[in-house]
Amino acid sequence: KQSPIGTRNGKHWLPPECDVSIRPGWFWHAEENARVKTPGELMDLYYESVGRGASFLLNVPPDRRGQLHDADVNSLREFGDLRAATFTANLATGAKVSASNTRANSPGFSARNLVDGDRNTYWATDDRVTEANVTFEFRRPQTFNIIRIREAIGLGQRVAGIAIDSSNNGNWEKIGEATSIGNCRLIRLKNY
């Protein structure tokens, strides 16, 4: 009964799903071959689903031959290329990372875990800490327009809000924010 809105600190986690068709309807129709979603439209759907912690369930109906139509295949291929190019480089990997608090001062929960490339490691604070900061210091200026953040979802969805600030010549400004992280949060930056 509460699944559309959820219950914070509830007993169960129900992952969200985004069901959408690559075409205007759920079935293949020849007159819709020119109305297949573009790679850009699919990328926007990706940001709005996966980028908000949901599964992206894309319906791609077979044509009357039982095969996927070339229009659908071409759009999917270009979307895949766009997605791969977007997420090829993790600019944070080379950054110096520090945190305002680390659980029990343990290297096992260090902020460095945020950029080690291992999905099984994570940064954590002491239980009593409900607000903390992580700072990424880059060797040289970086330009980017997407930030990807993930929670250690095995511990539950615990983050209630985040803000992302950038320092430009010592002046800090908020460049992004979100009300949760969950399995995956993609934050698109407008000015970068």
CYANA upper distance limits for C-alpha pairs under 8 A (distance plus 0.5 A):
  2 GLN  CA      6 GLY  CA      5.92
  2 GLN  CA      7 THR  CA      7.62
  3 SER  CA     14 LEU  CA      7.99
  6 GLY  CA     10 GLY  CA      8.34
 13 TRP  CA    156 GLY  CA      7.91
 15 PRO  CA     53 GLY  CA      8.03
 15 PRO  CA     54 ALA  CA      6.81
 15 PRO  CA     55 SER  CA      8.10
 16 PRO  CA     53 GLY  CA      7.50
 16 PRO  CA     54 ALA  CA      5.10
 16 PRO  CA     55 SER  CA      6.96
 17 GLU  CA     49 SER  CA      7.92
 17 GLU  CA     54 ALA  CA      5.47
 17 GLU  CA     55 SER  CA      5.22
 17 GLU  CA     56 PHE  CA      6.85
 17 GLU  CA     57 LEU  CA      7.52
 18 CYS  CA     49 SER  CA      6.40
 18 CYS  CA     54 ALA  CA      6.90
 18 CYS  CA     55 SER  CA      6.46
 18 CYS  CA     56 PHE  CA      5.61
 18 CYS  CA     57 LEU  CA      6.29
 19 ASP  CA     56 PHE  CA      7.07
 19 ASP  CA     57 LEU  CA      5.33
 19 ASP  CA     58 LEU  CA      6.61
 19 ASP  CA     59 ASN  CA      7.88
 20 VAL  CA     56 PHE  CA      8.47
 20 VAL  CA     57 LEU  CA      6.95
 20 VAL  CA     58 LEU  CA      5.78
 20 VAL  CA     59 ASN  CA      6.56
 21 SER  CA     25 GLY  CA      7.00
 21 SER  CA     26 TRP  CA      6.37
 21 SER  CA     58 LEU  CA      6.00
 21 SER  CA     59 ASN  CA      4.85
 21 SER  CA     60 VAL  CA      6.81
 22 ILE  CA     36 VAL  CA      6.21
 22 ILE  CA     37 LYS  CA      5.84
 22 ILE  CA     42 LEU  CA      8.42
 22 ILE  CA     58 LEU  CA      7.06
 22 ILE  CA     59 ASN  CA      6.54
 22 ILE  CA     60 VAL  CA      6.30
 22 ILE  CA     72 ASP  CA      7.76
 23 ARG  CA     27 PHE  CA      8.38
 23 ARG  CA     28 TRP  CA      8.16
 23 ARG  CA     32 GLU  CA      7.35
 23 ARG  CA     35 ARG  CA      6.90
 23 ARG  CA     36 VAL  CA      5.31
 23 ARG  CA     37 LYS  CA      6.74
 23 ARG  CA     60 VAL  CA      8.08
 24 PRO  CA     32 GLU  CA      7.72
 24 PRO  CA     35 ARG  CA      7.52
 24 PRO  CA     36 VAL  CA      7.84
 26 TRP  CA     59 ASN  CA      7.34
 26 TRP  CA     60 VAL  CA      8.42
 26 TRP  CA     61 PRO  CA      7.29
 27 PHE  CA     61 PRO  CA      6.01
 27 PHE  CA     62 PRO  CA      8.25
 28 TRP  CA     32 GLU  CA      7.96
 28 TRP  CA     61 PRO  CA      6.04
 28 TRP  CA     62 PRO  CA      6.83
 28 TRP  CA     63 ASP  CA      5.98
 28 TRP  CA     64 ARG  CA      8.37
 29 HIS  CA     33 ASN  CA      7.69
 29 HIS  CA     63 ASP  CA      8.00
 32 GLU  CA     36 VAL  CA      7.24
 33 ASN  CA     69 HIS  CA      8.44
 33 ASN  CA     71 ALA  CA      6.73
 33 ASN  CA     72 ASP  CA      8.39
 34 ALA  CA     71 ALA  CA      7.96
 36 VAL  CA     71 ALA  CA      7.29
 36 VAL  CA     72 ASP  CA      6.84
 36 VAL  CA     75 SER  CA      8.06
 37 LYS  CA     41 GLU  CA      6.34
 37 LYS  CA     42 LEU  CA      6.94
 37 LYS  CA     75 SER  CA      7.66
 38 THR  CA     42 LEU  CA      6.75
 38 THR  CA     75 SER  CA      6.29
 38 THR  CA     79 PHE  CA      8.36
 39 PRO  CA     43 MET  CA      6.61
 39 PRO  CA     75 SER  CA      5.88
 39 PRO  CA     76 LEU  CA      7.27
 39 PRO  CA     78 GLU  CA      6.27
 39 PRO  CA     79 PHE  CA      4.84
 39 PRO  CA     82 LEU  CA      8.01
 40 GLY  CA     44 ASP  CA      6.76
 40 GLY  CA     79 PHE  CA      7.58
 41 GLU  CA     45 LEU  CA      6.80
 42 LEU  CA     46 TYR  CA      6.64
 42 LEU  CA     79 PHE  CA      7.04
 43 MET  CA     47 TYR  CA      6.83
 43 MET  CA     79 PHE  CA      7.07
 43 MET  CA     82 LEU  CA      8.28
 43 MET  CA     83 ARG  CA      7.61
 44 ASP  CA     48 GLU  CA      6.75
 45 LEU  CA     49 SER  CA      6.52
 45 LEU  CA     56 PHE  CA      8.48
 46 TYR  CA     50 VAL  CA      5.92
 46 TYR  CA     51 GLY  CA      6.97
 46 TYR  CA     56 PHE  CA      7.18
 47 TYR  CA     51 GLY  CA      4.82
 47 TYR  CA     52 ARG  CA      7.58
 47 TYR  CA    186 LEU  CA      6.94
 48 GLU  CA     52 ARG  CA      6.48
 49 SER  CA     53 GLY  CA      6.97
 49 SER  CA     54 ALA  CA      5.43
 49 SER  CA     55 SER  CA      6.92
 49 SER  CA     56 PHE  CA      6.28
 50 VAL  CA     54 ALA  CA      5.30
 50 VAL  CA     55 SER  CA      6.27
 50 VAL  CA     56 PHE  CA      6.58
 50 VAL  CA    184 CYS  CA      7.12
 50 VAL  CA    185 ARG  CA      7.87
 50 VAL  CA    186 LEU  CA      8.21
 51 GLY  CA    148 ARG  CA      8.50
 51 GLY  CA    184 CYS  CA      6.44
 51 GLY  CA    185 ARG  CA      5.15
 51 GLY  CA    186 LEU  CA      4.74
 51 GLY  CA    187 ILE  CA      7.77
 52 ARG  CA    181 ILE  CA      7.99
 52 ARG  CA    182 GLY  CA      8.23
 52 ARG  CA    184 CYS  CA      6.76
 52 ARG  CA    185 ARG  CA      5.57
 52 ARG  CA    186 LEU  CA      7.21
 53 GLY  CA    181 ILE  CA      7.84
 53 GLY  CA    182 GLY  CA      6.25
 53 GLY  CA    183 ASN  CA      5.48
 53 GLY  CA    184 CYS  CA      5.16
 53 GLY  CA    185 ARG  CA      6.51
 54 ALA  CA    183 ASN  CA      8.37
 54 ALA  CA    184 CYS  CA      8.49
 60 VAL  CA     68 LEU  CA      7.82
 60 VAL  CA     72 ASP  CA      7.74
 61 PRO  CA     68 LEU  CA      7.27
 62 PRO  CA     66 GLY  CA      5.60
 62 PRO  CA     67 GLN  CA      5.37
 62 PRO  CA     68 LEU  CA      5.17
 62 PRO  CA     69 HIS  CA      7.42
 63 ASP  CA     67 GLN  CA      6.03
 63 ASP  CA     68 LEU  CA      6.41
 63 ASP  CA     69 HIS  CA      6.64
 68 LEU  CA     72 ASP  CA      7.08
 68 LEU  CA     73 VAL  CA      7.03
 69 HIS  CA     73 VAL  CA      6.81
 70 ASP  CA     74 ASN  CA      6.39
 71 ALA  CA     75 SER  CA      6.76
 72 ASP  CA     76 LEU  CA      6.64
 73 VAL  CA     77 ARG  CA      6.54
 74 ASN  CA     78 GLU  CA      6.68
 75 SER  CA     79 PHE  CA      6.53
 76 LEU  CA     80 GLY  CA      6.54
 77 ARG  CA     81 ASP  CA      6.74
 78 GLU  CA     82 LEU  CA      6.57
 79 PHE  CA     83 ARG  CA      6.56
 80 GLY  CA     84 ALA  CA      6.54
 81 ASP  CA     85 ALA  CA      6.57
 82 LEU  CA     86 THR  CA      6.58
 83 ARG  CA     87 PHE  CA      6.86
 84 ALA  CA     88 THR  CA      6.27
 91 LEU  CA     95 ALA  CA      8.12
 91 LEU  CA    142 GLN  CA      8.17
 92 ALA  CA    115 VAL  CA      6.86
 92 ALA  CA    136 PHE  CA      7.73
 92 ALA  CA    138 PHE  CA      8.23
 93 THR  CA    115 VAL  CA      5.49
 93 THR  CA    116 ASP  CA      7.49
 93 THR  CA    117 GLY  CA      8.41
 94 GLY  CA    115 VAL  CA      8.48
 94 GLY  CA    138 PHE  CA      7.58
 94 GLY  CA    139 ARG  CA      8.38
 95 ALA  CA    136 PHE  CA      6.18
 95 ALA  CA    137 GLU  CA      5.82
 95 ALA  CA    138 PHE  CA      5.20
 95 ALA  CA    139 ARG  CA      7.36
 96 LYS  CA    112 ARG  CA      8.37
 96 LYS  CA    135 THR  CA      8.46
 96 LYS  CA    136 PHE  CA      6.12
 96 LYS  CA    137 GLU  CA      5.48
 96 LYS  CA    138 PHE  CA      6.98
 97 VAL  CA    111 ALA  CA      6.50
 97 VAL  CA    112 ARG  CA      6.16
 97 VAL  CA    134 VAL  CA      7.51
 97 VAL  CA    135 THR  CA      6.14
 97 VAL  CA    136 PHE  CA      5.21
 97 VAL  CA    137 GLU  CA      6.95
 98 SER  CA    111 ALA  CA      6.25
 98 SER  CA    112 ARG  CA      7.71
 98 SER  CA    134 VAL  CA      6.20
 98 SER  CA    135 THR  CA      5.81
 98 SER  CA    136 PHE  CA      7.31
 99 ALA  CA    110 SER  CA      8.41
 99 ALA  CA    111 ALA  CA      6.37
 99 ALA  CA    132 ALA  CA      7.80
 99 ALA  CA    133 ASN  CA      6.09
 99 ALA  CA    134 VAL  CA      4.80
 99 ALA  CA    135 THR  CA      6.73
100 SER  CA    132 ALA  CA      6.25
100 SER  CA    133 ASN  CA      5.78
100 SER  CA    134 VAL  CA      7.00
101 ASN  CA    105 ASN  CA      8.12
101 ASN  CA    125 THR  CA      6.03
101 ASN  CA    126 ASP  CA      7.69
101 ASN  CA    129 VAL  CA      8.32
101 ASN  CA    132 ALA  CA      6.99
101 ASN  CA    133 ASN  CA      8.16
102 THR  CA    106 SER  CA      7.20
102 THR  CA    109 PHE  CA      6.76
102 THR  CA    110 SER  CA      6.51
102 THR  CA    111 ALA  CA      7.83
102 THR  CA    123 TRP  CA      7.70
102 THR  CA    124 ALA  CA      6.42
102 THR  CA    125 THR  CA      5.16
102 THR  CA    126 ASP  CA      6.97
103 ARG  CA    109 PHE  CA      6.53
103 ARG  CA    110 SER  CA      8.34
103 ARG  CA    124 ALA  CA      6.00
103 ARG  CA    125 THR  CA      4.74
103 ARG  CA    126 ASP  CA      4.77
103 ARG  CA    127 ASP  CA      8.19
104 ALA  CA    125 THR  CA      8.33
104 ALA  CA    126 ASP  CA      6.90
105 ASN  CA    109 PHE  CA      8.20
105 ASN  CA    110 SER  CA      8.18
106 SER  CA    110 SER  CA      7.01
108 GLY  CA    113 ASN  CA      8.40
108 GLY  CA    121 THR  CA      8.17
108 GLY  CA    122 TYR  CA      8.47
108 GLY  CA    123 TRP  CA      8.44
109 PHE  CA    113 ASN  CA      7.43
109 PHE  CA    121 THR  CA      8.04
109 PHE  CA    122 TYR  CA      6.47
109 PHE  CA    123 TRP  CA      5.05
109 PHE  CA    124 ALA  CA      5.79
109 PHE  CA    125 THR  CA      8.18
110 SER  CA    114 LEU  CA      8.48
110 SER  CA    122 TYR  CA      7.85
110 SER  CA    123 TRP  CA      5.69
110 SER  CA    124 ALA  CA      7.71
111 ALA  CA    122 TYR  CA      7.91
111 ALA  CA    123 TRP  CA      5.40
111 ALA  CA    124 ALA  CA      8.23
111 ALA  CA    134 VAL  CA      7.62
112 ARG  CA    116 ASP  CA      7.03
112 ARG  CA    123 TRP  CA      7.97
113 ASN  CA    117 GLY  CA      8.32
113 ASN  CA    118 ASP  CA      8.06
113 ASN  CA    121 THR  CA      6.23
113 ASN  CA    122 TYR  CA      5.65
113 ASN  CA    123 TRP  CA      6.34
114 LEU  CA    121 THR  CA      8.12
114 LEU  CA    122 TYR  CA      6.41
114 LEU  CA    123 TRP  CA      6.79
120 ASN  CA    152 ALA  CA      8.38
122 TYR  CA    151 GLU  CA      8.44
122 TYR  CA    152 ALA  CA      6.97
125 THR  CA    129 VAL  CA      6.70
125 THR  CA    132 ALA  CA      8.12
138 PHE  CA    142 GLN  CA      7.78
143 THR  CA    192 TYR  CA      6.90
144 PHE  CA    189 LEU  CA      8.47
144 PHE  CA    192 TYR  CA      6.28
145 ASN  CA    188 ARG  CA      6.17
145 ASN  CA    189 LEU  CA      5.27
145 ASN  CA    190 LYS  CA      7.51
145 ASN  CA    191 ASN  CA      8.07
145 ASN  CA    192 TYR  CA      5.48
146 ILE  CA    186 LEU  CA      7.05
146 ILE  CA    187 ILE  CA      6.05
146 ILE  CA    188 ARG  CA      5.07
146 ILE  CA    189 LEU  CA      6.43
147 ILE  CA    185 ARG  CA      8.45
147 ILE  CA    186 LEU  CA      6.16
147 ILE  CA    187 ILE  CA      5.61
147 ILE  CA    188 ARG  CA      7.09
147 ILE  CA    189 LEU  CA      8.31
148 ARG  CA    184 CYS  CA      7.49
148 ARG  CA    185 ARG  CA      6.20
148 ARG  CA    186 LEU  CA      5.13
148 ARG  CA    187 ILE  CA      7.00
149 ILE  CA    181 ILE  CA      7.18
149 ILE  CA    184 CYS  CA      6.36
149 ILE  CA    185 ARG  CA      5.73
149 ILE  CA    186 LEU  CA      7.10
150 ARG  CA    181 ILE  CA      6.61
150 ARG  CA    182 GLY  CA      6.79
150 ARG  CA    183 ASN  CA      5.95
150 ARG  CA    184 CYS  CA      5.07
150 ARG  CA    185 ARG  CA      6.74
151 GLU  CA    157 GLN  CA      7.56
151 GLU  CA    159 VAL  CA      8.35
151 GLU  CA    181 ILE  CA      6.69
151 GLU  CA    182 GLY  CA      5.93
151 GLU  CA    183 ASN  CA      6.28
151 GLU  CA    184 CYS  CA      7.55
152 ALA  CA    156 GLY  CA      7.81
152 ALA  CA    157 GLN  CA      8.44
152 ALA  CA    183 ASN  CA      8.00
153 ILE  CA    157 GLN  CA      6.36
153 ILE  CA    182 GLY  CA      6.90
153 ILE  CA    183 ASN  CA      6.28
157 GLN  CA    181 ILE  CA      8.02
157 GLN  CA    182 GLY  CA      5.76
157 GLN  CA    183 ASN  CA      8.36
158 ARG  CA    182 GLY  CA      8.24
159 VAL  CA    180 SER  CA      6.13
159 VAL  CA    181 ILE  CA      6.80
159 VAL  CA    182 GLY  CA      8.00
160 ALA  CA    179 THR  CA      6.19
160 ALA  CA    180 SER  CA      5.54
160 ALA  CA    181 ILE  CA      8.27
161 GLY  CA    177 GLU  CA      8.00
161 GLY  CA    178 ALA  CA      6.18
161 GLY  CA    179 THR  CA      4.61
161 GLY  CA    180 SER  CA      5.49
161 GLY  CA    181 ILE  CA      8.07
162 ILE  CA    177 GLU  CA      5.96
162 ILE  CA    178 ALA  CA      5.89
162 ILE  CA    179 THR  CA      6.87
162 ILE  CA    180 SER  CA      7.37
162 ILE  CA    181 ILE  CA      8.41
163 ALA  CA    174 LYS  CA      7.37
163 ALA  CA    175 ILE  CA      8.37
163 ALA  CA    176 GLY  CA      6.38
163 ALA  CA    177 GLU  CA      4.73
163 ALA  CA    178 ALA  CA      7.16
164 ILE  CA    174 LYS  CA      6.22
164 ILE  CA    175 ILE  CA      6.24
164 ILE  CA    176 GLY  CA      5.46
164 ILE  CA    177 GLU  CA      6.34
165 ASP  CA    172 TRP  CA      6.67
165 ASP  CA    173 GLU  CA      5.76
165 ASP  CA    174 LYS  CA      4.70
165 ASP  CA    175 ILE  CA      5.98
165 ASP  CA    176 GLY  CA      7.53
166 SER  CA    171 ASN  CA      8.47
166 SER  CA    172 TRP  CA      5.94
166 SER  CA    173 GLU  CA      6.00
166 SER  CA    174 LYS  CA      6.93
166 SER  CA    175 ILE  CA      7.05
167 SER  CA    171 ASN  CA      5.74
167 SER  CA    172 TRP  CA      4.88
167 SER  CA    173 GLU  CA      7.07
168 ASN  CA    172 TRP  CA      6.97
175 ILE  CA    189 LEU  CA      7.20
176 GLY  CA    187 ILE  CA      7.37
176 GLY  CA    188 ARG  CA      8.34
176 GLY  CA    189 LEU  CA      7.04
177 GLU  CA    187 ILE  CA      8.10
178 ALA  CA    187 ILE  CA      8.28
180 SER  CA    185 ARG  CA      8.28
181 ILE  CA    185 ARG  CA      5.66
